[in-house]
Amino acid sequence: MTMAVDKQTGSGRSRLSRRDMFDESRGYDDETGVRVASGLSPDDARQAVVLYRLFNELWGVCVVTGDPGTGKDLFGNYIQYKIKKYFPWKRIVRDERPRALFGEYDAFFDEQVIVESLKNMMKIARGSRDEDEEDEKPTSKAASVRLDNATVDWVKGEGEVLLQNSVAYLTEFWRYVYNREPHNPMNKTMGAIHKIKRHLDVLVIGTSQLTRDLDKNTALPWIDWQVTCTRSVTNRTGFVYYVQRVKYNRRRDELSPLNKPFPIAFDAGKPRSEMGDGKIIILKPHYQPETEEERVVLTVLRAGINTYEELVDVLENDGDMLESEVLDTVKRLSLNIPGWRNKMVLDYPCYLRLFNSKSAVQLTTSLKE
């Protein structure tokens, strides 16, 4: 702040500096090209640009749908992990704790903390009429108005600090915006977040088996993409996700596609040397191989080879195993997959180990003034 003297009156008056007076930061219309992390490989840089353009500069609302076991949580963790790597300035917000392999993240979307903040805001708005607190129903008009105001205030205050320039992955998204609980405080809070998603520059990714479980006012009208999850029939750890731009059709009560689906496919059980320390570790050194393939793979690993690429190189060039055979053997020795015996002889970094598949957020939100 600077003080200037008026030449005609000689009086002092307050004048904002040019820096305080104008906003010259980059806006949506000023974006040119795609800024990615330095040091990426050409393949990673290409994937970063694809993700950036696929998800509209990384802001909007994306719902991930599919039957149980089709990899809904896997997709959310995979996308967050990739964005964290490609765009490290984006904040990572989660509502469940990942495995250590995922790495650090910025904030925890704690439903109980948010509800407590809303409760305090509503008490302040109501005043000190505590004696009538139990008499007023939370669905009354007065309570509903106070809740609406509290959610807007929270999003503009604490919510903006939490979600600004972030990628928020929310498991069991339908629990936050369940269509049978329109007065749920989290439902109203999520609606307020969705309305200003562009201002917050936030990409919300949420999972739900069925889109019809989502609220018609706070969720469906704001969804920009729907991801359909499928699992490979021939590869037990292979997944294909179809990302499609959609728009809510209120008359038909459905998400209508706006373009052709974009496929994202990967083997979630394949060892990834670029993740963590990249090493394959023998957990059970005294394990007795049950097949010739297991014996060969374990012999090479015991000899000091500890990365997947080195293992494949040795067995393809000096042995008689194809990469497909090596990969299948390594996965059978490591992963707990339906239809396979759980051996847990090896451990290695892969997308399936980014999160605990048994974790689930339990929302028991109820709010009474």
SERO-987477 format. One record per residue (C-alpha): residue in one letter; chain; y, x, z. Coordinates in steps of 0.2 Angstrom, whole numbers. Layout:
+------+-------+-------+-------+-------+
! resn ! chain !    py !    px !    pz !
+------+-------+-------+-------+-------+
!    A !     A !     Y !     X !     Z !
...
+------+-------+-------+-------+-------+
***
This chain:
+------+-------+-------+-------+-------+
! resn ! chain !    py !    px !    pz !
+------+-------+-------+-------+-------+
!    M !     A !     0 !     0 !     0 !
!    T !     A !    17 !     7 !    -5 !
!    M !     A !    35 !     2 !     0 !
!    A !     A !    48 !     0 !   -13 !
!    V !     A !    67 !    -2 !   -11 !
!    D !     A !    75 !   -16 !   -21 !
!    K !     A !    90 !    -8 !   -30 !
!    Q !     A !   101 !   -23 !   -29 !
!    T !     A !    98 !   -29 !   -11 !
!    G !     A !    93 !   -12 !    -4 !
!    S !     A !    79 !   -21 !     6 !
!    G !     A !    62 !   -15 !     8 !
!    R !     A !    48 !   -25 !     1 !
!    S !     A !    29 !   -22 !     0 !
!    R !     A !    22 !   -18 !   -17 !
!    L !     A !     3 !   -16 !   -21 !
!    S !     A !    -2 !     1 !   -29 !
!    R !     A !    -9 !    -1 !   -47 !
!    R !     A !   -26 !     3 !   -40 !
!    D !     A !   -25 !   -11 !   -28 !
!    M !     A !   -17 !   -23 !   -40 !
!    F !     A !   -29 !   -23 !   -55 !
!    D !     A !   -48 !   -23 !   -57 !
!    E !     A !   -52 !   -10 !   -71 !
!    S !     A !   -70 !    -9 !   -67 !
!    R !     A !   -83 !   -12 !   -81 !
!    G !     A !   -86 !   -30 !   -84 !
!    Y !     A !  -100 !   -39 !   -94 !
!    D !     A !   -91 !   -38 !  -110 !
!    D !     A !   -88 !   -19 !  -107 !
!    E !     A !  -106 !   -15 !  -107 !
!    T !     A !  -111 !    -3 !  -121 !
!    G !     A !  -128 !     4 !  -122 !
!    V !     A !  -141 !     5 !  -108 !
!    R !     A !  -139 !    17 !   -94 !
!    V !     A !  -155 !    23 !   -87 !
!    A !     A !  -160 !    37 !   -75 !
!    S !     A !  -159 !    55 !   -80 !
!    G !     A !  -175 !    65 !   -83 !
!    L !     A !  -186 !    50 !   -90 !
!    S !     A !  -199 !    54 !  -103 !
!    P !     A !  -196 !    47 !  -120 !
!    D !     A !  -209 !    33 !  -117 !
!    D !     A !  -201 !    29 !  -100 !
!    A !     A !  -184 !    28 !  -108 !
!    R !     A !  -190 !    16 !  -121 !
!    Q !     A !  -199 !     5 !  -109 !
!    A !     A !  -183 !     5 !   -98 !
!    V !     A !  -172 !    -1 !  -113 !
!    V !     A !  -186 !   -15 !  -117 !
!    L !     A !  -185 !   -21 !   -99 !
!    Y !     A !  -166 !   -21 !   -98 !
!    R !     A !  -165 !   -31 !  -114 !
!    L !     A !  -179 !   -43 !  -110 !
!    F !     A !  -172 !   -48 !   -93 !
!    N !     A !  -154 !   -50 !   -99 !
!    E !     A !  -146 !   -34 !   -91 !
!    L !     A !  -157 !   -37 !   -76 !
!    W !     A !  -149 !   -53 !   -69 !
!    G !     A !  -156 !   -71 !   -69 !
!    V !     A !  -171 !   -80 !   -61 !
!    C !     A !  -189 !   -77 !   -66 !
!    V !     A !  -203 !   -88 !   -60 !
!    V !     A !  -221 !   -80 !   -62 !
!    T !     A !  -235 !   -93 !   -64 !
!    G !     A !  -254 !   -93 !   -65 !
!    D !     A !  -270 !   -97 !   -57 !
!    P !     A !  -276 !   -88 !   -41 !
!    G !     A !  -282 !   -70 !   -46 !
!    T !     A !  -272 !   -69 !   -62 !
!    G !     A !  -260 !   -55 !   -55 !
!    K !     A !  -244 !   -64 !   -50 !
!    D !     A !  -240 !   -53 !   -36 !
!    L !     A !  -246 !   -38 !   -46 !
!    F !     A !  -232 !   -42 !   -59 !
!    G !     A !  -218 !   -44 !   -46 !
!    N !     A !  -223 !   -27 !   -39 !
!    Y !     A !  -225 !   -19 !   -56 !
!    I !     A !  -208 !   -24 !   -62 !
!    Q !     A !  -199 !   -19 !   -46 !
!    Y !     A !  -208 !    -2 !   -46 !
!    K !     A !  -203 !     1 !   -64 !
!    I !     A !  -185 !    -5 !   -62 !
!    K !     A !  -183 !     6 !   -46 !
!    K !     A !  -189 !    21 !   -57 !
!    Y !     A !  -178 !    17 !   -72 !
!    F !     A !  -163 !    10 !   -64 !
!    P !     A !  -162 !    19 !   -46 !
!    W !     A !  -144 !    11 !   -43 !
!    K !     A !  -152 !    -6 !   -42 !
!    R !     A !  -155 !   -12 !   -25 !
!    I !     A !  -173 !   -17 !   -21 !
!    V !     A !  -175 !   -32 !   -10 !
!    R !     A !  -192 !   -39 !    -4 !
!    D !     A !  -199 !   -52 !     7 !
!    E !     A !  -216 !   -43 !    11 !
!    R !     A !  -219 !   -25 !    15 !
!    P !     A !  -228 !   -15 !     1 !
!    R !     A !  -240 !     0 !     3 !
!    A !     A !  -232 !    17 !     5 !
!    L !     A !  -236 !    21 !   -13 !
!    F !     A !  -222 !     9 !   -18 !
!    G !     A !  -209 !    20 !   -10 !
!    E !     A !  -193 !    16 !    -1 !
!    Y !     A !  -184 !     0 !    -4 !
!    D !     A !  -167 !    -6 !     1 !
!    A !     A !  -168 !   -22 !    11 !
!    F !     A !  -180 !   -35 !    18 !
!    F !     A !  -177 !   -53 !    14 !
!    D !     A !  -180 !   -60 !    32 !
!    E !     A !  -181 !   -79 !    32 !
!    Q !     A !  -180 !   -80 !    51 !
!    V !     A !  -164 !   -69 !    51 !
!    I !     A !  -156 !   -80 !    38 !
!    V !     A !  -160 !   -96 !    46 !
!    E !     A !  -153 !   -90 !    63 !
!    S !     A !  -137 !   -85 !    54 !
!    L !     A !  -136 !  -102 !    46 !
!    K !     A !  -139 !  -110 !    63 !
!    N !     A !  -125 !  -100 !    71 !
!    M !     A !  -113 !  -105 !    57 !
!    M !     A !  -118 !  -123 !    59 !
!    K !     A !  -115 !  -123 !    77 !
!    I !     A !   -98 !  -115 !    75 !
!    A !     A !   -93 !  -129 !    62 !
!    R !     A !   -99 !  -142 !    74 !
!    G !     A !   -90 !  -136 !    89 !
!    S !     A !   -96 !  -138 !   107 !
!    R !     A !  -104 !  -155 !   106 !
!    D !     A !  -121 !  -149 !   113 !
!    E !     A !  -125 !  -164 !   122 !
!    D !     A !  -128 !  -174 !   106 !
!    E !     A !  -137 !  -160 !    98 !
!    E !     A !  -154 !  -168 !    99 !
!    D !     A !  -148 !  -185 !    94 !
!    E !     A !  -142 !  -181 !    77 !
!    K !     A !  -155 !  -180 !    63 !
!    P !     A !  -155 !  -164 !    52 !
!    T !     A !  -155 !  -175 !    37 !
!    S !     A !  -140 !  -185 !    42 !
!    K !     A !  -125 !  -184 !    31 !
!    A !     A !  -114 !  -174 !    43 !
!    A !     A !  -128 !  -161 !    46 !
!    S !     A !  -132 !  -160 !    27 !
!    V !     A !  -113 !  -156 !    24 !
!    R !     A !  -113 !  -143 !    37 !
!    L !     A !  -129 !  -135 !    31 !
!    D !     A !  -122 !  -135 !    13 !
!    N !     A !  -106 !  -126 !    19 !
!    A !     A !  -116 !  -114 !    30 !
!    T !     A !  -127 !  -109 !    15 !
!    V !     A !  -112 !  -106 !     4 !
!    D !     A !  -103 !   -96 !    17 !
!    W !     A !  -119 !   -85 !    20 !
!    V !     A !  -121 !   -82 !     2 !
!    K !     A !  -103 !   -77 !     0 !
!    G !     A !  -104 !   -66 !    16 !
!    E !     A !  -121 !   -58 !    22 !
!    G !     A !  -130 !   -64 !     6 !
!    E !     A !  -118 !   -55 !    -6 !
!    V !     A !  -120 !   -39 !     4 !
!    L !     A !  -139 !   -41 !     4 !
!    L !     A !  -141 !   -46 !   -14 !
!    Q !     A !  -127 !   -38 !   -24 !
!    N !     A !  -134 !   -28 !   -39 !
!    S !     A !  -152 !   -30 !   -34 !
!    V !     A !  -169 !   -35 !   -39 !
!    A !     A !  -176 !   -47 !   -27 !
!    Y !     A !  -195 !   -51 !   -27 !
!    L !     A !  -200 !   -66 !   -17 !
!    T !     A !  -219 !   -70 !   -15 !
!    E !     A !  -224 !   -88 !   -14 !
!    F !     A !  -207 !   -93 !   -21 !
!    W !     A !  -211 !  -111 !   -21 !
!    R !     A !  -211 !  -111 !    -2 !
!    Y !     A !  -192 !  -107 !    -2 !
!    V !     A !  -188 !  -121 !   -15 !
!    Y !     A !  -202 !  -133 !   -12 !
!    N !     A !  -197 !  -150 !   -20 !
!    R !     A !  -203 !  -160 !    -5 !
!    E !     A !  -192 !  -152 !     7 !
!    P !     A !  -174 !  -154 !    -1 !
!    H !     A !  -166 !  -152 !    16 !
!    N !     A !  -175 !  -136 !    21 !
!    P !     A !  -161 !  -123 !    24 !
!    M !     A !  -170 !  -110 !    14 !
!    N !     A !  -171 !  -122 !    -1 !
!    K !     A !  -152 !  -125 !     0 !
!    T !     A !  -149 !  -106 !     2 !
!    M !     A !  -159 !  -101 !   -13 !
!    G !     A !  -149 !  -115 !   -23 !
!    A !     A !  -133 !  -107 !   -18 !
!    I !     A !  -140 !   -89 !   -23 !
!    H !     A !  -146 !   -96 !   -40 !
!    K !     A !  -129 !  -103 !   -44 !
!    I !     A !  -120 !   -87 !   -43 !
!    K !     A !  -134 !   -76 !   -49 !
!    R !     A !  -122 !   -68 !   -62 !
!    H !     A !  -109 !   -64 !   -50 !
!    L !     A !  -121 !   -56 !   -38 !
!    D !     A !  -129 !   -47 !   -53 !
!    V !     A !  -146 !   -51 !   -45 !
!    L !     A !  -163 !   -53 !   -54 !
!    V !     A !  -174 !   -65 !   -43 !
!    I !     A !  -192 !   -64 !   -47 !
!    G !     A !  -203 !   -77 !   -38 !
!    T !     A !  -221 !   -82 !   -39 !
!    S !     A !  -228 !  -100 !   -40 !
!    Q !     A !  -244 !  -107 !   -46 !
!    L !     A !  -236 !  -123 !   -53 !
!    T !     A !  -218 !  -125 !   -58 !
!    R !     A !  -219 !  -143 !   -53 !
!    D !     A !  -219 !  -138 !   -35 !
!    L !     A !  -201 !  -131 !   -37 !
!    D !     A !  -185 !  -141 !   -33 !
!    K !     A !  -177 !  -150 !   -47 !
!    N !     A !  -159 !  -146 !   -41 !
!    T !     A !  -160 !  -129 !   -32 !
!    A !     A !  -173 !  -120 !   -43 !
!    L !     A !  -178 !  -127 !   -60 !
!    P !     A !  -161 !  -129 !   -68 !
!    W !     A !  -157 !  -110 !   -64 !
!    I !     A !  -173 !  -102 !   -71 !
!    D !     A !  -171 !   -91 !   -86 !
!    W !     A !  -189 !   -84 !   -89 !
!    Q !     A !  -206 !   -90 !   -85 !
!    V !     A !  -220 !   -77 !   -85 !
!    T !     A !  -238 !   -84 !   -88 !
!    C !     A !  -251 !   -72 !   -80 !
!    T !     A !  -269 !   -69 !   -88 !
!    R !     A !  -283 !   -58 !   -83 !
!    S !     A !  -293 !   -48 !   -96 !
!    V !     A !  -311 !   -55 !   -99 !
!    T !     A !  -318 !   -38 !  -104 !
!    N !     A !  -308 !   -26 !   -92 !
!    R !     A !  -309 !   -32 !   -74 !
!    T !     A !  -293 !   -23 !   -70 !
!    G !     A !  -283 !   -27 !   -86 !
!    F !     A !  -269 !   -40 !   -85 !
!    V !     A !  -258 !   -47 !   -99 !
!    Y !     A !  -242 !   -56 !   -95 !
!    Y !     A !  -232 !   -67 !  -107 !
!    V !     A !  -213 !   -67 !  -103 !
!    Q !     A !  -204 !   -81 !  -111 !
!    R !     A !  -186 !   -87 !  -111 !
!    V !     A !  -185 !  -105 !  -105 !
!    K !     A !  -173 !  -119 !  -100 !
!    Y !     A !  -175 !  -134 !   -89 !
!    N !     A !  -177 !  -150 !   -98 !
!    R !     A !  -172 !  -163 !   -85 !
!    R !     A !  -177 !  -178 !   -96 !
!    R !     A !  -194 !  -171 !   -98 !
!    D !     A !  -195 !  -163 !   -81 !
!    E !     A !  -201 !  -146 !   -88 !
!    L !     A !  -196 !  -129 !   -93 !
!    S !     A !  -195 !  -129 !  -112 !
!    P !     A !  -197 !  -112 !  -121 !
!    L !     A !  -183 !  -105 !  -131 !
!    N !     A !  -192 !   -90 !  -140 !
!    K !     A !  -209 !   -83 !  -143 !
!    P !     A !  -217 !   -75 !  -127 !
!    F !     A !  -216 !   -56 !  -125 !
!    P !     A !  -232 !   -48 !  -119 !
!    I !     A !  -233 !   -35 !  -106 !
!    A !     A !  -251 !   -28 !  -104 !
!    F !     A !  -258 !   -14 !   -93 !
!    D !     A !  -273 !    -8 !   -84 !
!    A !     A !  -269 !   -10 !   -65 !
!    G !     A !  -284 !     0 !   -60 !
!    K !     A !  -281 !    16 !   -70 !
!    P !     A !  -276 !    32 !   -61 !
!    R !     A !  -257 !    36 !   -63 !
!    S !     A !  -253 !    54 !   -61 !
!    E !     A !  -235 !    50 !   -61 !
!    M !     A !  -236 !    39 !   -45 !
!    G !     A !  -236 !    47 !   -28 !
!    D !     A !  -244 !    64 !   -28 !
!    G !     A !  -255 !    59 !   -43 !
!    K !     A !  -271 !    66 !   -35 !
!    I !     A !  -289 !    59 !   -35 !
!    I !     A !  -296 !    61 !   -17 !
!    I !     A !  -314 !    60 !   -12 !
!    L !     A !  -315 !    49 !     4 !
!    K !     A !  -333 !    50 !     7 !
!    P !     A !  -339 !    68 !     3 !
!    H !     A !  -357 !    65 !     8 !
!    Y !     A !  -359 !    50 !    -4 !
!    Q !     A !  -375 !    51 !   -14 !
!    P !     A !  -372 !    46 !   -33 !
!    E !     A !  -381 !    31 !   -39 !
!    T !     A !  -379 !    35 !   -58 !
!    E !     A !  -378 !    50 !   -69 !
!    E !     A !  -360 !    46 !   -73 !
!    E !     A !  -356 !    46 !   -55 !
!    R !     A !  -365 !    63 !   -52 !
!    V !     A !  -355 !    71 !   -66 !
!    V !     A !  -338 !    64 !   -61 !
!    L !     A !  -340 !    69 !   -43 !
!    T !     A !  -347 !    86 !   -47 !
!    V !     A !  -331 !    90 !   -57 !
!    L !     A !  -319 !    83 !   -43 !
!    R !     A !  -328 !    93 !   -30 !
!    A !     A !  -325 !   109 !   -41 !
!    G !     A !  -306 !   107 !   -38 !
!    I !     A !  -301 !    95 !   -52 !
!    N !     A !  -289 !    82 !   -44 !
!    T !     A !  -280 !    73 !   -58 !
!    Y !     A !  -286 !    60 !   -70 !
!    E !     A !  -279 !    69 !   -85 !
!    E !     A !  -288 !    85 !   -80 !
!    L !     A !  -304 !    75 !   -76 !
!    V !     A !  -304 !    67 !   -94 !
!    D !     A !  -300 !    83 !  -102 !
!    V !     A !  -315 !    93 !   -94 !
!    L !     A !  -328 !    79 !   -97 !
!    E !     A !  -322 !    75 !  -115 !
!    N !     A !  -322 !    94 !  -120 !
!    D !     A !  -335 !   102 !  -110 !
!    G !     A !  -346 !    87 !  -106 !
!    D !     A !  -352 !    72 !  -115 !
!    M !     A !  -342 !    57 !  -108 !
!    L !     A !  -329 !    47 !  -117 !
!    E !     A !  -313 !    43 !  -108 !
!    S !     A !  -318 !    25 !  -107 !
!    E !     A !  -334 !    30 !   -97 !
!    V !     A !  -324 !    41 !   -86 !
!    L !     A !  -312 !    28 !   -82 !
!    D !     A !  -325 !    15 !   -78 !
!    T !     A !  -334 !    27 !   -67 !
!    V !     A !  -319 !    31 !   -57 !
!    K !     A !  -314 !    13 !   -55 !
!    R !     A !  -331 !     8 !   -49 !
!    L !     A !  -331 !    22 !   -36 !
!    S !     A !  -314 !    17 !   -29 !
!    L !     A !  -309 !    -1 !   -31 !
!    N !     A !  -315 !   -17 !   -23 !
!    I !     A !  -316 !   -28 !   -38 !
!    P !     A !  -326 !   -45 !   -38 !
!    G !     A !  -343 !   -42 !   -45 !
!    W !     A !  -343 !   -23 !   -41 !
!    R !     A !  -350 !   -16 !   -25 !
!    N !     A !  -336 !   -10 !   -14 !
!    K !     A !  -340 !     9 !   -13 !
!    M !     A !  -323 !    16 !    -8 !
!    V !     A !  -328 !    34 !   -12 !
!    L !     A !  -312 !    39 !   -21 !
!    D !     A !  -294 !    35 !   -18 !
!    Y !     A !  -280 !    37 !   -31 !
!    P !     A !  -263 !    30 !   -36 !
!    C !     A !  -263 !    15 !   -47 !
!    Y !     A !  -253 !    -1 !   -49 !
!    L !     A !  -266 !   -11 !   -39 !
!    R !     A !  -262 !     0 !   -23 !
!    L !     A !  -243 !    -4 !   -23 !
!    F !     A !  -245 !   -19 !   -12 !
!    N !     A !  -257 !   -27 !     0 !
!    S !     A !  -265 !   -41 !    -9 !
!    K !     A !  -269 !   -50 !     7 !
!    S !     A !  -251 !   -51 !    12 !
!    A !     A !  -242 !   -67 !    11 !
!    V !     A !  -226 !   -73 !    18 !
!    Q !     A !  -228 !   -88 !    30 !
!    L !     A !  -213 !   -99 !    30 !
!    T !     A !  -211 !  -111 !    44 !
!    T !     A !  -193 !  -115 !    42 !
!    S !     A !  -186 !  -129 !    52 !
!    L !     A !  -168 !  -131 !    58 !
!    K !     A !  -161 !  -143 !    70 !
!    E !     A !  -143 !  -143 !    76 !
+------+-------+-------+-------+-------+
***
